[in-house]
């Protein structure tokens, strides 16, 4: 992974490479909890994928991350 670079001309950090959206094919339910039971592994993975996608969107909206 490339290290971030500072754009001296613009006086700001250069946008970082795009991160693709995760596709959830687990069939699990998205929740705000990740627990330690094996019965809920699909739900946990679905929840983590949803949170990662939220973070990705926030970074794009803040102008920190490129979209492509």
PyMOL Python script that loads the backbone (N, CA, C, O; Angstrom):
from pymol import cmd

cmd.read_pdbstr("""\
ATOM      1  N   UNK A   1       0.844  -1.171   0.000  1.00  0.00           N
ATOM      2  CA  UNK A   1       0.000   0.000   0.000  1.00  0.00           C
ATOM      3  C   UNK A   1       0.893   1.239   0.000  1.00  0.00           C
ATOM      4  O   UNK A   1       1.844   1.332   0.776  1.00  0.00           O
ATOM      5  N   UNK A   2       0.580   2.173  -0.866  1.00  0.00           N
ATOM      6  CA  UNK A   2       1.373   3.392  -0.972  1.00  0.00           C
ATOM      7  C   UNK A   2       1.169   4.288   0.242  1.00  0.00           C
ATOM      8  O   UNK A   2       0.083   4.339   0.821  1.00  0.00           O
ATOM      9  N   UNK A   3       2.216   4.981   0.609  1.00  0.00           N
ATOM     10  CA  UNK A   3       2.143   5.907   1.727  1.00  0.00           C
ATOM     11  C   UNK A   3       1.482   7.217   1.274  1.00  0.00           C
ATOM     12  O   UNK A   3       1.650   7.625   0.125  1.00  0.00           O
ATOM     13  N   UNK A   4       0.731   7.879   2.170  1.00  0.00           N
ATOM     14  CA  UNK A   4       0.120   9.156   1.808  1.00  0.00           C
ATOM     15  C   UNK A   4       1.199  10.189   1.466  1.00  0.00           C
ATOM     16  O   UNK A   4       2.302  10.160   2.011  1.00  0.00           O
ATOM     17  N   UNK A   5       0.857  11.093   0.558  1.00  0.00           N
ATOM     18  CA  UNK A   5       1.798  12.137   0.178  1.00  0.00           C
ATOM     19  C   UNK A   5       1.163  13.504   0.401  1.00  0.00           C
ATOM     20  O   UNK A   5      -0.048  13.675   0.258  1.00  0.00           O
ATOM     21  N   UNK A   6       1.995  14.463   0.752  1.00  0.00           N
ATOM     22  CA  UNK A   6       1.525  15.823   0.977  1.00  0.00           C
ATOM     23  C   UNK A   6       1.733  16.632  -0.292  1.00  0.00           C
ATOM     24  O   UNK A   6       2.847  16.698  -0.811  1.00  0.00           O
ATOM     25  N   UNK A   7       0.670  17.248  -0.795  1.00  0.00           N
ATOM     26  CA  UNK A   7       0.725  18.070  -2.005  1.00  0.00           C
ATOM     27  C   UNK A   7       1.111  19.486  -1.591  1.00  0.00           C
ATOM     28  O   UNK A   7       0.275  20.243  -1.098  1.00  0.00           O
ATOM     29  N   UNK A   8       2.362  19.839  -1.790  1.00  0.00           N
ATOM     30  CA  UNK A   8       2.877  21.147  -1.381  1.00  0.00           C
ATOM     31  C   UNK A   8       2.159  22.297  -2.088  1.00  0.00           C
ATOM     32  O   UNK A   8       1.915  23.340  -1.482  1.00  0.00           O
ATOM     33  N   UNK A   9       1.819  22.113  -3.367  1.00  0.00           N
ATOM     34  CA  UNK A   9       1.151  23.175  -4.121  1.00  0.00           C
ATOM     35  C   UNK A   9      -0.234  23.487  -3.566  1.00  0.00           C
ATOM     36  O   UNK A   9      -0.638  24.648  -3.507  1.00  0.00           O
ATOM     37  N   UNK A  10      -0.953  22.456  -3.163  1.00  0.00           N
ATOM     38  CA  UNK A  10      -2.313  22.638  -2.635  1.00  0.00           C
ATOM     39  C   UNK A  10      -2.323  22.823  -1.121  1.00  0.00           C
ATOM     40  O   UNK A  10      -3.325  23.254  -0.550  1.00  0.00           O
ATOM     41  N   UNK A  11      -1.203  22.495  -0.473  1.00  0.00           N
ATOM     42  CA  UNK A  11      -1.133  22.614   0.976  1.00  0.00           C
ATOM     43  C   UNK A  11      -2.001  21.602   1.702  1.00  0.00           C
ATOM     44  O   UNK A  11      -2.509  21.875   2.790  1.00  0.00           O
ATOM     45  N   UNK A  12      -2.169  20.436   1.100  1.00  0.00           N
ATOM     46  CA  UNK A  12      -2.997  19.412   1.728  1.00  0.00           C
ATOM     47  C   UNK A  12      -2.499  18.024   1.336  1.00  0.00           C
ATOM     48  O   UNK A  12      -1.697  17.862   0.416  1.00  0.00           O
ATOM     49  N   UNK A  13      -2.999  17.035   2.063  1.00  0.00           N
ATOM     50  CA  UNK A  13      -2.649  15.660   1.743  1.00  0.00           C
ATOM     51  C   UNK A  13      -3.354  15.255   0.468  1.00  0.00           C
ATOM     52  O   UNK A  13      -4.515  15.602   0.254  1.00  0.00           O
ATOM     53  N   UNK A  14      -2.654  14.521  -0.379  1.00  0.00           N
ATOM     54  CA  UNK A  14      -3.239  14.027  -1.623  1.00  0.00           C
ATOM     55  C   UNK A  14      -4.263  12.947  -1.306  1.00  0.00           C
ATOM     56  O   UNK A  14      -4.109  12.192  -0.346  1.00  0.00           O
ATOM     57  N   UNK A  15      -5.318  12.881  -2.128  1.00  0.00           N
ATOM     58  CA  UNK A  15      -6.317  11.835  -1.935  1.00  0.00           C
ATOM     59  C   UNK A  15      -5.668  10.472  -2.109  1.00  0.00           C
ATOM     60  O   UNK A  15      -4.789  10.276  -2.948  1.00  0.00           O
ATOM     61  N   UNK A  16      -6.125   9.551  -1.299  1.00  0.00           N
ATOM     62  CA  UNK A  16      -5.603   8.203  -1.340  1.00  0.00           C
ATOM     63  C   UNK A  16      -6.376   7.375  -2.362  1.00  0.00           C
ATOM     64  O   UNK A  16      -7.457   7.768  -2.800  1.00  0.00           O
ATOM     65  N   UNK A  17      -5.830   6.259  -2.727  1.00  0.00           N
ATOM     66  CA  UNK A  17      -6.460   5.385  -3.714  1.00  0.00           C
ATOM     67  C   UNK A  17      -7.838   4.928  -3.239  1.00  0.00           C
ATOM     68  O   UNK A  17      -8.112   4.856  -2.041  1.00  0.00           O
ATOM     69  N   UNK A  18      -8.681   4.629  -4.196  1.00  0.00           N
ATOM     70  CA  UNK A  18     -10.039   4.193  -3.886  1.00  0.00           C
ATOM     71  C   UNK A  18     -10.047   2.842  -3.181  1.00  0.00           C
ATOM     72  O   UNK A  18      -9.189   1.992  -3.422  1.00  0.00           O
ATOM     73  N   UNK A  19     -11.024   2.663  -2.312  1.00  0.00           N
ATOM     74  CA  UNK A  19     -11.287   1.383  -1.668  1.00  0.00           C
ATOM     75  C   UNK A  19     -12.654   0.946  -2.171  1.00  0.00           C
ATOM     76  O   UNK A  19     -13.619   1.705  -2.085  1.00  0.00           O
ATOM     77  N   UNK A  20     -12.741  -0.249  -2.683  1.00  0.00           N
ATOM     78  CA  UNK A  20     -14.007  -0.710  -3.247  1.00  0.00           C
ATOM     79  C   UNK A  20     -15.011  -1.042  -2.150  1.00  0.00           C
ATOM     80  O   UNK A  20     -14.632  -1.379  -1.028  1.00  0.00           O
ATOM     81  N   UNK A  21     -16.286  -0.945  -2.485  1.00  0.00           N
ATOM     82  CA  UNK A  21     -17.358  -1.309  -1.564  1.00  0.00           C
ATOM     83  C   UNK A  21     -17.347  -2.817  -1.374  1.00  0.00           C
ATOM     84  O   UNK A  21     -17.187  -3.569  -2.335  1.00  0.00           O
ATOM     85  N   UNK A  22     -17.519  -3.258  -0.124  1.00  0.00           N
ATOM     86  CA  UNK A  22     -17.615  -4.687   0.155  1.00  0.00           C
ATOM     87  C   UNK A  22     -19.019  -5.174  -0.177  1.00  0.00           C
ATOM     88  O   UNK A  22     -20.003  -4.511   0.149  1.00  0.00           O
ATOM     89  N   UNK A  23     -19.109  -6.311  -0.812  1.00  0.00           N
ATOM     90  CA  UNK A  23     -20.395  -6.918  -1.119  1.00  0.00           C
ATOM     91  C   UNK A  23     -20.661  -8.019  -0.101  1.00  0.00           C
ATOM     92  O   UNK A  23     -19.857  -8.935   0.067  1.00  0.00           O
ATOM     93  N   UNK A  24     -21.795  -7.916   0.569  1.00  0.00           N
ATOM     94  CA  UNK A  24     -22.157  -8.891   1.597  1.00  0.00           C
ATOM     95  C   UNK A  24     -23.022  -9.980   0.977  1.00  0.00           C
ATOM     96  O   UNK A  24     -24.161  -9.726   0.586  1.00  0.00           O
ATOM     97  N   UNK A  25     -22.488 -11.180   0.889  1.00  0.00           N
ATOM     98  CA  UNK A  25     -23.248 -12.316   0.376  1.00  0.00           C
ATOM     99  C   UNK A  25     -23.460 -13.373   1.451  1.00  0.00           C
ATOM    100  O   UNK A  25     -23.765 -14.525   1.143  1.00  0.00           O
ATOM    101  N   UNK A  26     -23.297 -12.979   2.722  1.00  0.00           N
ATOM    102  CA  UNK A  26     -23.406 -13.939   3.822  1.00  0.00           C
ATOM    103  C   UNK A  26     -24.840 -14.324   4.131  1.00  0.00           C
ATOM    104  O   UNK A  26     -25.095 -15.419   4.631  1.00  0.00           O
ATOM    105  N   UNK A  27     -25.784 -13.431   3.838  1.00  0.00           N
ATOM    106  CA  UNK A  27     -27.165 -13.686   4.222  1.00  0.00           C
ATOM    107  C   UNK A  27     -27.421 -13.343   5.678  1.00  0.00           C
ATOM    108  O   UNK A  27     -28.512 -13.589   6.192  1.00  0.00           O
ATOM    109  N   UNK A  28     -26.421 -12.775   6.347  1.00  0.00           N
ATOM    110  CA  UNK A  28     -26.572 -12.411   7.750  1.00  0.00           C
ATOM    111  C   UNK A  28     -27.276 -11.074   7.914  1.00  0.00           C
ATOM    112  O   UNK A  28     -27.354 -10.283   6.974  1.00  0.00           O
ATOM    113  N   UNK A  29     -27.782 -10.832   9.099  1.00  0.00           N
ATOM    114  CA  UNK A  29     -28.457  -9.576   9.418  1.00  0.00           C
ATOM    115  C   UNK A  29     -27.439  -8.566   9.925  1.00  0.00           C
ATOM    116  O   UNK A  29     -26.581  -8.895  10.745  1.00  0.00           O
ATOM    117  N   UNK A  30     -27.537  -7.329   9.431  1.00  0.00           N
ATOM    118  CA  UNK A  30     -26.639  -6.271   9.867  1.00  0.00           C
ATOM    119  C   UNK A  30     -27.124  -5.738  11.218  1.00  0.00           C
ATOM    120  O   UNK A  30     -28.285  -5.358  11.369  1.00  0.00           O
ATOM    121  N   UNK A  31     -26.217  -5.718  12.193  1.00  0.00           N
ATOM    122  CA  UNK A  31     -26.519  -5.167  13.519  1.00  0.00           C
ATOM    123  C   UNK A  31     -25.351  -4.309  13.977  1.00  0.00           C
ATOM    124  O   UNK A  31     -24.354  -4.176  13.268  1.00  0.00           O
ATOM    125  N   UNK A  32     -25.479  -3.730  15.162  1.00  0.00           N
ATOM    126  CA  UNK A  32     -24.397  -2.922  15.724  1.00  0.00           C
ATOM    127  C   UNK A  32     -23.546  -3.709  16.709  1.00  0.00           C
ATOM    128  O   UNK A  32     -22.762  -3.121  17.454  1.00  0.00           O
ATOM    129  N   UNK A  33     -23.690  -5.036  16.724  1.00  0.00           N
ATOM    130  CA  UNK A  33     -22.947  -5.858  17.682  1.00  0.00           C
ATOM    131  C   UNK A  33     -22.157  -6.943  16.967  1.00  0.00           C
ATOM    132  O   UNK A  33     -22.623  -7.532  15.993  1.00  0.00           O
ATOM    133  N   UNK A  34     -20.954  -7.196  17.468  1.00  0.00           N
ATOM    134  CA  UNK A  34     -20.144  -8.328  17.030  1.00  0.00           C
ATOM    135  C   UNK A  34     -19.891  -9.145  18.288  1.00  0.00           C
ATOM    136  O   UNK A  34     -19.216  -8.690  19.212  1.00  0.00           O
ATOM    137  N   UNK A  35     -20.439 -10.361  18.316  1.00  0.00           N
ATOM    138  CA  UNK A  35     -20.296 -11.152  19.536  1.00  0.00           C
ATOM    139  C   UNK A  35     -19.438 -12.391  19.307  1.00  0.00           C
ATOM    140  O   UNK A  35     -18.897 -12.595  18.221  1.00  0.00           O
ATOM    141  N   UNK A  36     -19.324 -13.202  20.331  1.00  0.00           N
ATOM    142  CA  UNK A  36     -18.398 -14.328  20.272  1.00  0.00           C
ATOM    143  C   UNK A  36     -19.079 -15.683  20.100  1.00  0.00           C
ATOM    144  O   UNK A  36     -18.494 -16.716  20.427  1.00  0.00           O
ATOM    145  N   UNK A  37     -20.300 -15.686  19.592  1.00  0.00           N
ATOM    146  CA  UNK A  37     -20.964 -16.970  19.359  1.00  0.00           C
ATOM    147  C   UNK A  37     -20.824 -17.365  17.900  1.00  0.00           C
ATOM    148  O   UNK A  37     -20.971 -16.533  17.005  1.00  0.00           O
ATOM    149  N   UNK A  38     -20.540 -18.631  17.668  1.00  0.00           N
ATOM    150  CA  UNK A  38     -20.361 -19.085  16.287  1.00  0.00           C
ATOM    151  C   UNK A  38     -21.667 -19.076  15.518  1.00  0.00           C
ATOM    152  O   UNK A  38     -21.653 -19.051  14.287  1.00  0.00           O
ATOM    153  N   UNK A  39     -22.797 -19.096  16.210  1.00  0.00           N
ATOM    154  CA  UNK A  39     -24.094 -19.086  15.537  1.00  0.00           C
ATOM    155  C   UNK A  39     -24.345 -17.777  14.804  1.00  0.00           C
ATOM    156  O   UNK A  39     -25.154 -17.735  13.877  1.00  0.00           O
ATOM    157  N   UNK A  40     -23.663 -16.709  15.204  1.00  0.00           N
ATOM    158  CA  UNK A  40     -23.931 -15.404  14.603  1.00  0.00           C
ATOM    159  C   UNK A  40     -22.794 -14.921  13.706  1.00  0.00           C
ATOM    160  O   UNK A  40     -22.694 -13.726  13.432  1.00  0.00           O
ATOM    161  N   UNK A  41     -21.940 -15.828  13.248  1.00  0.00           N
ATOM    162  CA  UNK A  41     -20.788 -15.416  12.435  1.00  0.00           C
ATOM    163  C   UNK A  41     -21.234 -14.669  11.188  1.00  0.00           C
ATOM    164  O   UNK A  41     -20.646 -13.641  10.850  1.00  0.00           O
ATOM    165  N   UNK A  42     -22.268 -15.161  10.489  1.00  0.00           N
ATOM    166  CA  UNK A  42     -22.749 -14.470   9.295  1.00  0.00           C
ATOM    167  C   UNK A  42     -23.217 -13.058   9.626  1.00  0.00           C
ATOM    168  O   UNK A  42     -22.930 -12.116   8.887  1.00  0.00           O
ATOM    169  N   UNK A  43     -23.938 -12.909  10.736  1.00  0.00           N
ATOM    170  CA  UNK A  43     -24.410 -11.593  11.148  1.00  0.00           C
ATOM    171  C   UNK A  43     -23.242 -10.676  11.475  1.00  0.00           C
ATOM    172  O   UNK A  43     -23.259  -9.492  11.136  1.00  0.00           O
ATOM    173  N   UNK A  44     -22.224 -11.226  12.134  1.00  0.00           N
ATOM    174  CA  UNK A  44     -21.046 -10.434  12.493  1.00  0.00           C
ATOM    175  C   UNK A  44     -20.317  -9.944  11.243  1.00  0.00           C
ATOM    176  O   UNK A  44     -19.922  -8.780  11.168  1.00  0.00           O
ATOM    177  N   UNK A  45     -20.142 -10.824  10.270  1.00  0.00           N
ATOM    178  CA  UNK A  45     -19.454 -10.432   9.033  1.00  0.00           C
ATOM    179  C   UNK A  45     -20.275  -9.393   8.287  1.00  0.00           C
ATOM    180  O   UNK A  45     -19.723  -8.424   7.766  1.00  0.00           O
ATOM    181  N   UNK A  46     -21.582  -9.584   8.233  1.00  0.00           N
ATOM    182  CA  UNK A  46     -22.456  -8.618   7.569  1.00  0.00           C
ATOM    183  C   UNK A  46     -22.373  -7.254   8.259  1.00  0.00           C
ATOM    184  O   UNK A  46     -22.341  -6.219   7.594  1.00  0.00           O
ATOM    185  N   UNK A  47     -22.339  -7.258   9.585  1.00  0.00           N
ATOM    186  CA  UNK A  47     -22.244  -6.009  10.340  1.00  0.00           C
ATOM    187  C   UNK A  47     -20.918  -5.310  10.103  1.00  0.00           C
ATOM    188  O   UNK A  47     -20.881  -4.093   9.918  1.00  0.00           O
ATOM    189  N   UNK A  48     -19.819  -6.074  10.106  1.00  0.00           N
ATOM    190  CA  UNK A  48     -18.498  -5.489   9.851  1.00  0.00           C
ATOM    191  C   UNK A  48     -18.415  -4.906   8.446  1.00  0.00           C
ATOM    192  O   UNK A  48     -17.870  -3.818   8.261  1.00  0.00           O
ATOM    193  N   UNK A  49     -18.948  -5.612   7.456  1.00  0.00           N
ATOM    194  CA  UNK A  49     -18.932  -5.110   6.082  1.00  0.00           C
ATOM    195  C   UNK A  49     -19.716  -3.802   5.983  1.00  0.00           C
ATOM    196  O   UNK A  49     -19.284  -2.867   5.310  1.00  0.00           O
ATOM    197  N   UNK A  50     -20.859  -3.737   6.648  1.00  0.00           N
ATOM    198  CA  UNK A  50     -21.666  -2.516   6.614  1.00  0.00           C
ATOM    199  C   UNK A  50     -20.918  -1.344   7.254  1.00  0.00           C
ATOM    200  O   UNK A  50     -20.938  -0.234   6.722  1.00  0.00           O
ATOM    201  N   UNK A  51     -20.262  -1.582   8.391  1.00  0.00           N
ATOM    202  CA  UNK A  51     -19.519  -0.507   9.067  1.00  0.00           C
ATOM    203  C   UNK A  51     -18.327  -0.048   8.240  1.00  0.00           C
ATOM    204  O   UNK A  51     -18.043   1.148   8.166  1.00  0.00           O
ATOM    205  N   UNK A  52     -17.629  -0.990   7.620  1.00  0.00           N
ATOM    206  CA  UNK A  52     -16.495  -0.630   6.764  1.00  0.00           C
ATOM    207  C   UNK A  52     -16.970   0.221   5.597  1.00  0.00           C
ATOM    208  O   UNK A  52     -16.315   1.197   5.233  1.00  0.00           O
ATOM    209  N   UNK A  53     -18.101  -0.140   5.011  1.00  0.00           N
ATOM    210  CA  UNK A  53     -18.646   0.655   3.911  1.00  0.00           C
ATOM    211  C   UNK A  53     -19.050   2.051   4.378  1.00  0.00           C
ATOM    212  O   UNK A  53     -18.884   3.021   3.637  1.00  0.00           O
ATOM    213  N   UNK A  54     -19.581   2.166   5.600  1.00  0.00           N
ATOM    214  CA  UNK A  54     -19.916   3.485   6.155  1.00  0.00           C
ATOM    215  C   UNK A  54     -18.660   4.338   6.311  1.00  0.00           C
ATOM    216  O   UNK A  54     -18.666   5.524   5.981  1.00  0.00           O
ATOM    217  N   UNK A  55     -17.586   3.735   6.813  1.00  0.00           N
ATOM    218  CA  UNK A  55     -16.319   4.457   6.967  1.00  0.00           C
ATOM    219  C   UNK A  55     -15.774   4.899   5.614  1.00  0.00           C
ATOM    220  O   UNK A  55     -15.276   6.017   5.476  1.00  0.00           O
ATOM    221  N   UNK A  56     -15.869   4.022   4.614  1.00  0.00           N
ATOM    222  CA  UNK A  56     -15.414   4.349   3.260  1.00  0.00           C
ATOM    223  C   UNK A  56     -16.179   5.555   2.731  1.00  0.00           C
ATOM    224  O   UNK A  56     -15.583   6.476   2.172  1.00  0.00           O
ATOM    225  N   UNK A  57     -17.493   5.553   2.906  1.00  0.00           N
ATOM    226  CA  UNK A  57     -18.322   6.664   2.440  1.00  0.00           C
ATOM    227  C   UNK A  57     -17.942   7.962   3.154  1.00  0.00           C
ATOM    228  O   UNK A  57     -17.868   9.019   2.529  1.00  0.00           O
ATOM    229  N   UNK A  58     -17.705   7.880   4.452  1.00  0.00           N
ATOM    230  CA  UNK A  58     -17.319   9.070   5.204  1.00  0.00           C
ATOM    231  C   UNK A  58     -15.983   9.631   4.719  1.00  0.00           C
ATOM    232  O   UNK A  58     -15.823  10.848   4.622  1.00  0.00           O
ATOM    233  N   UNK A  59     -15.034   8.766   4.419  1.00  0.00           N
ATOM    234  CA  UNK A  59     -13.733   9.219   3.903  1.00  0.00           C
ATOM    235  C   UNK A  59     -13.863   9.863   2.528  1.00  0.00           C
ATOM    236  O   UNK A  59     -13.182  10.845   2.234  1.00  0.00           O
ATOM    237  N   UNK A  60     -14.729   9.318   1.690  1.00  0.00           N
ATOM    238  CA  UNK A  60     -14.975   9.912   0.373  1.00  0.00           C
ATOM    239  C   UNK A  60     -15.640  11.280   0.529  1.00  0.00           C
ATOM    240  O   UNK A  60     -15.233  12.252  -0.107  1.00  0.00           O
ATOM    241  N   UNK A  61     -16.665  11.349   1.381  1.00  0.00           N
ATOM    242  CA  UNK A  61     -17.376  12.612   1.599  1.00  0.00           C
ATOM    243  C   UNK A  61     -16.481  13.696   2.186  1.00  0.00           C
ATOM    244  O   UNK A  61     -16.701  14.883   1.946  1.00  0.00           O
ATOM    245  N   UNK A  62     -15.479  13.292   2.951  1.00  0.00           N
ATOM    246  CA  UNK A  62     -14.547  14.248   3.550  1.00  0.00           C
ATOM    247  C   UNK A  62     -13.438  14.644   2.583  1.00  0.00           C
ATOM    248  O   UNK A  62     -12.610  15.500   2.897  1.00  0.00           O
ATOM    249  N   UNK A  63     -13.423  14.019   1.403  1.00  0.00           N
ATOM    250  CA  UNK A  63     -12.412  14.342   0.409  1.00  0.00           C
ATOM    251  C   UNK A  63     -11.060  13.690   0.673  1.00  0.00           C
ATOM    252  O   UNK A  63     -10.051  14.092   0.094  1.00  0.00           O
ATOM    253  N   UNK A  64     -11.038  12.696   1.535  1.00  0.00           N
ATOM    254  CA  UNK A  64      -9.790  12.034   1.882  1.00  0.00           C
ATOM    255  C   UNK A  64      -9.492  10.871   0.953  1.00  0.00           C
ATOM    256  O   UNK A  64      -8.330  10.537   0.723  1.00  0.00           O
ATOM    257  N   UNK A  65     -10.533  10.256   0.421  1.00  0.00           N
ATOM    258  CA  UNK A  65     -10.402   9.043  -0.382  1.00  0.00           C
ATOM    259  C   UNK A  65     -11.024   9.261  -1.756  1.00  0.00           C
ATOM    260  O   UNK A  65     -12.092   9.859  -1.882  1.00  0.00           O
ATOM    261  N   UNK A  66     -10.341   8.769  -2.779  1.00  0.00           N
ATOM    262  CA  UNK A  66     -10.869   8.873  -4.145  1.00  0.00           C
ATOM    263  C   UNK A  66     -11.997   7.865  -4.339  1.00  0.00           C
ATOM    264  O   UNK A  66     -12.115   6.897  -3.588  1.00  0.00           O
ATOM    265  N   UNK A  67     -12.822   8.103  -5.351  1.00  0.00           N
ATOM    266  CA  UNK A  67     -13.942   7.182  -5.612  1.00  0.00           C
ATOM    267  C   UNK A  67     -13.616   6.179  -6.701  1.00  0.00           C
ATOM    268  O   UNK A  67     -14.355   5.209  -6.871  1.00  0.00           O
ATOM    269  N   UNK A  68     -12.543   6.374  -7.440  1.00  0.00           N
ATOM    270  CA  UNK A  68     -12.174   5.374  -8.439  1.00  0.00           C
ATOM    271  C   UNK A  68     -10.690   5.314  -8.641  1.00  0.00           C
ATOM    272  O   UNK A  68     -10.209   4.522  -9.451  1.00  0.00           O
TER     273      UNK A  68
END
""", "prot")
cmd.dss("prot")
cmd.show_as("cartoon", "prot")
cmd.util.cbc("prot")
cmd.orient("prot")
